[in-house]
Amino acid sequence: MTTTHLGAVSTPSRKAPATASVANSFLKFADLQDQGVIVIHTGEQANRDANIRATLQRAHNDALMADNPIDPEVEPEQTLHVSPGQLGEITKLYKIADSDATRKIIVHQVGNLATEKAKRLILELQKQAPNAELYQGHQGQNATQWQLVEVVALEQSLSAEANQHEAPWQMSVVPLHPMRDDDALGKNGLPKGFEIQGDRLCAWELVGRGDEARRELVPISSPVRVLAETADEHGRGYGRLLEWHDSAGRVRHWAMPVRSLVPRNGEEVFAALLDAGLPFIELGSKRRLAAYLMACRPEKRITCVERTGWHGQAYVLPQGAIGPDAKGVILQTAGYATNDFTEHGTLADWQQGVAALAVGNSRLCFALSLAFAAPLLSLIGMEGGGFHLKGESTDGKTTVMKAAASVYGHPDRYGQTWRATGNAIEGIASRRNDALLCLDELGELDGREAGQTAYMLANGQGKGRSKQDGELRERKAWRLLFLSTGELSLEDHAASAGKSTQAGMEVRTIQIPSDTGHHGAFEWLHGLENGRTFADTLKANSDKHNGTAFRAFIEHIATDMTSHGLQLRADVKRLADELTPKGAGNQVGRAINRFALVAAAGELATKLGVTGWPEGEAVRAVRVCLKAWLAERGHLGNKEDEATLVQIRAFISAYQYSRFADWFDPNHRPVNMVGFRRVEPEGVSFYILPPGWLEITKGRDPKRAAFLCLEAGYLLTGKDKKRLQRKARLPGMSGSVWVYLLTERALAEEAEGQEDE
């Protein structure tokens, strides 16, 4: 339930109809003028004084009408008070509703109220006014259906069905997570009232009437065992670890959240069981199956997590875990989770058919090393991010991505496409925590969402969403590396939809051209006829041999995560220092840290005997890909700095004749001039007035822009070399003024090498 904080509310122009004032501070049910709609205040901070509660209700109605003048559901100002102490199990409540007169009850919780006491209040209200509708009040808003009522109804129903063989006075509400009680167990450790007969889970039910009434075992489903109770490390998210055999005889496991039994009477649970191969559920006895799952009380306790990846010294997968702590943790999902981390063939087969072909092929070797880098992010505390292979269609980039996916499982099952909404990609990302996310064909994603979605993936956190009561839901979170492919860059794809990407995007999603200049995405064909034959061979081998490399790699890492983490930090720092060119900006430096991680991961996988590559192969591939990225980027500075210089060059190039006055022609004076253009035998100079400089650098820091021009060789400083402006006497002016003096290099960068013409 939501804690409501009541405070002062400004008085709107329109008033709610007020009820008669309360004469004294205590109000009984018989004192209420309107017994059809009852308002109750409860909780640790609910006020006992009826006059104060009436004032609060008046403020609530005023705020309600101000916010919703068309259809406000005004509440009575007379209210009843129920303290948490009155909701104890022994205490008998006085009359707070009428079975005939009361048709609607609104409960405002003010301060904390234990869930069990809230349930007690619901049961008492239903007892006193069985036909009344129960609502939850919200300060300044219309009341809404009280969701806890559905939970109580389900628990009551399950309790009644599970105890049909008991006398009515022995029945009670089934607690959501009961303590173990051996007296509640029947044969084979099952709850009383349930038995397994052959290939059926059965329940004892009373059939017949009168003298012919008898108890019989009625089949409710195929056998489902509850092996353990699950809960997260904070004592929340309780569930049951289920086991059954599917129609093919395979053993299936699912850590089912107990909360899944509540919505729609557990329909999602039954659908998930049937979808995962449970042969039989008696559709008319689904409530009996829910009662069985709720009543099971296994002794074993297992920690559950809601996403794959590292948890202590265990790497959690959809159908198991790897590492020393593997037996104590399990993945718990709302539905039966299929396993994308599958294995086919042997590690030796994968090394020979996939990894061996990466030797001498920079993009392929880089992609495989990237797959090994993803699970290492948590070990060294590095943020996530991605790489985007950009190039023409059919150049082999998708095949490279599929080979990277083969590290984890079958490429077609493990790999994904960009063709999804942002919400769907959040779910996909949470299933690839501490792993590589492969996304093919960027062009299939709506360009309007491209930048935001890529930023979300790299940032490791989904969108914030609220519950029905306004409280924030827990965001999906992950830490991963992703490999993307597409014919356009992320910036170009977003621009095609009229959108721009954020400044830090090129660091979070690094664009690498897929074309190597030889055979598309490949340099060395290993004796095969052409690039297409090579790509087809690589794809066939990836489909046939997959999943074994990842498990072998994780098994090695999990045995000594601390030592591997320390060594990795040292290797990443050393490689980053080696790979960083002189004069690189901080954005390039951050990107190179990720390149260094990929190189270190590839070399570590080689050292552990997973890849079969010669030593240094991963570093060589990373150097080639880094060089290709820097060459396409065109500069070592930050993207924002380069954009500033581009803006200045574009303005001067476009307006050098129309916005600059001619130095030697007094008749050429534009109305909206920004400065002077001076042409002499030794070159062209631009004298820009301070107001003109502000216009040219609009949207940028003008001082920073001048400094960047100085570094780029565009700008000449004053004689003292301290000022970015220069004192000059301009044509038609009697005195000297301060100007920004740019050289002709602002029109275009000087070309290096011998002139062609």
WONORKA-V449554 format. One line per field, one symbol per residue. burial: + if it has 24 or more other ideal C-beta (glycine too) atoms within 12 Angstrom, else -. A space follows every 50 residues. Layout:
# WONORKA-V449554
burial: ???
This chain:
# WONORKA-V449554
burial: ++-+-+---------+--+--+----+-+--+-++-+++++++-++++-+ -++++++++++++++------+++++++++++++-++-----+--+++-- -+-+++++++--+---++++++++++-++--++++++++++++--++++- ++-++++++-+++++-------++-+++-------+---+++++++---+ +++++-----------++++++++++++++++----++++++++------ -+++++++++++--++-+++-+++-+++++++--++++++++++++++-- +++++++++++-+++++++++++--+--+++++++++-+++++++-+-++ +-++++++++++++++++++++++++++++-++++++++++---++++++ +++++++++++-++++++-+-+--+++++++++++++++++++++-+-++ ++++++++++-++------------++++++++++++++++-++----+- +---++++++++++++--++++++++----+--++-+++-+++-++++++ ++++++++--+--++-++--++--++--+++--++-++++++++++++++ ++++++++-++++---++++++++++-+++--+-+++++++++++++++- +++-++--+++++---------++++++-----++++++--++-+++--+ -+--++++++++-++++------+++-+-+------+++++++++++--- -------
